[in-house]
Amino acid sequence: MKKLIKRVLSEFKDSNLSSEAAREVIAEKLIEEIRRPGQGWFLDMSPGLHEYKQEKRRALSGDSYVIKDKL
């Protein structure tokens, strides 16, 4: 996601970010790039989130998304 934002901002490096119109155009371009088919991107909201989830799953005795057959 960071790379995508930097790439879009580089296209508008001469834009005046104080301008509401410029910010609107940049925001629209970002949304367009995110929605483009075949354009993969990954949003990592915070470092360590994956480890936190793994800890919680271990505390629950495994992956919360896998249903174990106990018959």
Summary of the structure (lengths in Angstrom):
residues: 71
radius of gyration: 19.7
end to end distance: 43.8
largest distance: 65.1
contacts: 118
relative contact order: 0.12
helix: 52%
strand: 0%
